[in-house]
Amino acid sequence: MSGGSNLNSVFYANRYHPIQAGSIDGTDILPHDNAVYRAHLCSSAGLYDPFGDRKVIGDAYCTVFVGRLSHLTTEDTLRKQPNALHDEWKMWVMCISVTGASCGYAFVEYETEREMRRAYEDAHHSIIDDSEIIVDYNRQQLMPGWIPRRLGGGLGGKKESGQLRFGGRERPFRAPLRPIPFDDLRRLGIPPPPEGRYMSRFQVPSPPRRKRSSVDPEERSHRHYKHSKHVHRHERRSANWDHSSDD
């Protein structure tokens, strides 16, 4: 690992692994609670398909996850009050339990990826209905290896229960305080901590970006405008050159 300059830094996981997520510094090689063990079994046996949920709809790159919502918050009350989530969304999905009560989290899809990133940066830790919310990207579809909380994974958990998960925006990995057992991690198929990708606690980790071949419609129209303007300017120069050649 790097020198002591990283001891006050944090780092974030790009890929999910249940055993790693259960470790404060991402260096554990064995599950330390039954939930992590259950999530590891689901991961190893391929029992969970993040794209198999019929309730998941919309563009993952334009969607944010909103957690720690008040159980009294509804879609109607949310739309009526100004907040950092902005008003440009096109779909809001409240997650409701089988009893009809709110699960305390939801997904918001925006018209463009730019609006999603704006909400991702501005809305985190804002107050809605007297609850301090957290905002994250859609890890279910965009984070490889993802296992949800109901199967022992996720990135949540309460300190009182002892089942904390690390590596996400709200609770990132701490810099390892002991040598990283790379050989053991490799042998067990656990990805090593992202060495060399440390960040300050005050920096905002960026959500995954769409591949360059698939561009935001808003950005595509802007690029088309610039390209058309460039072509028009080039044709005008060519015409002027042709006229001067005729002279």
Phi, psi and omega in degrees: 000170182284178184290187185292351181296342182267359186295334179260010179259173177229165173217159190239149181274136173266338179231144184265135170221127186303317182292319178295318181295335179277002183251137183295333179238010175074018184248003179295148177241357179225145177294136184257356173213166186296328180294316177298320179298317179295318178295323179295320176297316178299319181291314184293323183269358180064038184276350181242129178247108182295342180258005183269359181279117182293339180284343181279115180225169176090182183270115183298328181285349178248012187242138174244151173265133179242117182243170180062032175288150173296142179290352176268348182286131176238171179297320182295314181292328180291320182289337184275346183247137177290137179203176186290352179286348179070179187243012187265013182286159178244351179205137178229123182242107174279135179269117186247138179282174181295340179277353182093359179271155179292142177275354178089011176211164184202173176236137178239124177256137181251167180293324183226161177293329179297318178293324178299314181293327177295315178293323179301321181277321189272328190271345183300128180070018173281166185255126175227123182052045177066016177242137178274111186272162170241148182233131181219169176280172183282084185293331182305320183258340187250351179252110181302139178083007187300135172234126184287168183297324183295344178253013178099359182260231180076186179229024181256217179108153179250145181300325182295326182280340181080000181256067179273151176234141186236168176106357181257186184295320185280327181222077184288166175294146170270159177297133181302136180264358178222164180303137181283126180282072185303319182296317179294318179298317180295319182296324182268001179076021179266126180295138179291157175304147183292077182304133178084007181241039181285152178225157173290152178296342182266355178274150180260118179295138184274138175294160176302145180258149177294147179300149186300332181290342180240104190254147174309131181306321180295318180290324180297317179295324178294316179295322180296320179297315180295321180294316180298320180295320180294316180297317180299318180296320180294318179295322180294320177295320180296320179295318179296322179293320179298316180296321180291330178292324179295329180289000000 
